[in-house]
Amino acid sequence: MKTTSSNPHPGQGLLSGFAKWLVAAGLVVALGAGTPAQPSAPADPSFLAQTNDAERLRTALGQLRNLAGPLEADRLLLAELRKNFPDDLEEGQAYLERLKELAFKSDPVRLGPLANRMVEKSGPYLKWRDKDYTTAEEAAREYARGGAREFQNLFSEFNNAVLQTVVTHLDALLDQLEAVR
């Protein structure tokens, strides 16, 4: 013979079991929930506010940590871009490789491909700078025909992209600081 229990509220047993588990976990007091043996108490609003504030702070702190590396790379990129372009061929190549390395640390999606193209197209420019010309007209003609101009345009585009990336990273930082307020 099958016995059935009379439960006027279907699912109450499941909820009651869950409430007992919460009591055992020590969460009921903080959340203000009750069990059949213990009536509900109002939730402590300061606990809920502290929980929300703590979670918001943890989220903001995590996002700030994620910004630290790109912001450091931004700072170093700006410092490198303020320097004069090296006169020596090898130093110029090393300078461009340094810019490329920092670009990938700052924003690999936006700056990385641009830095790659800039380094790839730097050969004619570096050779043009390293060569001695007899006249200014000869230098200008070689600059226009030899590919040095293309590099200069890419370098200018890279500078502008770096500045825009720095602005974007600073905006993100300010948004995170505002979220902490």
N, C-alpha and C positions, 0 to 999 in steps of 0.2 A: 504494500500500500504506500502510495506516494503522499508525503506530507508537504503542505504548502504553508508558507508563512504569510500572514496578512500584513501587507505593507501599504499604507494609504498613500504614500508618495513614492512612485516608482523612481528608482535611481538614487533614493536617499541613502541606501546602504553603501553605495559606491562613494557618494559625497562624504558620508560620515567617516568612512575608512580613510579618505583623502585628508579630511580634517584632523583625524587622529594622527596621521603621518606628519602633518604640519605641526601639530602640538609637540610631537616627539622631536621634530627638527628644531623646535624653539622659535618658529616663525609666527605662530598664532598671536602671541602677545604683541609682537611688533606690528603686525598687520591689523590687529583688532578683530580677528575672526574668532569664532567660538566653536565649541563642540556641544553636542546635546547635553553633556554634563556641566558645561560651563557656558553661560550666555555670552553672546557677542559683546565686545567692548568696542567703542569707537576707535578707529585707527588713529594712531598718534601722528598728527599732521607734520610735526617736526621731523619724525623719522622718515616719512615719505619725501619730504622736501630734501632732507639730507641725502637720501638714496638717489633722488633725481639729480641733485647737485654733484654728488660723487660720480655718478655715471657720466654726466655731462663733462665733468673735469677730466675723467679718464679718457673719454673719447677725444676731447680737445688736446690733451697731452700727447696721446698717440699720434694725432695728426700733426702736431707741432714737431714731434720727433721725426716724422716722415719728411718734413720740410727742411730739417736741419742740414742734411747732406746737399740737397740742391741749392740751398741758400749759401752754403759755404763755397760751392763751386761757382755760383753767381758772383760772389765777392771776389774770388780769385780771377774769374774771367774779366771782370771790370778792371781789376788792377793790371792784368796783362794787356788789355786793349788800350790802356792809357800810355803804355810804353811805345817808344818809337820802334818802327819795324827795323830789325837788325840789318846792317849793311852786308854782313858776311853771308854767303850762300848757305853754309852749314848751320849757322846760327838762325837764319831765316827758316830753314826746314825744321829745326828743333822748336822754334817759336810756334810755328803752325801746328806741329804735332802736340805741343802743350795745349794750345787752344782747342784742338780736337778732343783731347783727353778730357778737358774740363767741360766741353760742350756735352759730351756723352754723360757726364756726371750730373750736369745741371738739368738737361732735358733731352734724353736720348731720342725721343720721337721727333721733336721739332728742330733741335740744333744739330743732332748727330748727322743726319744725311747732308745737311748744308755744310757742316765742317768737313765731311768726307769729300764732297765735290770741291770745296775750296782747296783742300790739300792736293787732290788729284790735278787740279788746274793751276797749281802754283808754279810748276816747272818753268814755263815760258817767262813768267814774271820774275822769278828768282834769277834766271839766266840773263834777262834783260837788265836787271839791276846790277848784276855782277860784271857785265860787259862794259868796256870803255868805247865810247863813240867819239868820232872826230868832230861832229857838229850836233847842235840841238835838233836840227831837222832830221838827221839820220836817226837819232834816238826816238823822236816822235813818230817817224815812219815805222820803225821797228816795233815800237810800243803798240801801234794800231794794227799792224799786220801779224805780229808774232804771238798774239794770245795774251799778252800782259794786261790788256784792257779788260778782257773777260775775267781774269783773276781779280782785278781791282773792283769790278762790279760785284763779284761774289763776296769779296771781303767786306764791301760796304753793306751788302744784303745781310751778311753774317752779323756785323756790328748792330744793325737795326733789330735783327731777330733776338740777339742777346739782350738788348735793352727791353724789348717787349716781354721776353721771358722773365727778366728781373721784375718788371712791373707786375706780371701775372703771379709770380711767387710772393711778392710783397702783399698783393691783394689777398692771397690765400692766407698769409700769416695774419694780416689784420682781421680777416673774417674769423680765424680761430681765436684770436685774442678777444674779439667781441663776443664770441660764444662763451668765453670763460666769465665774462662780467656778470 
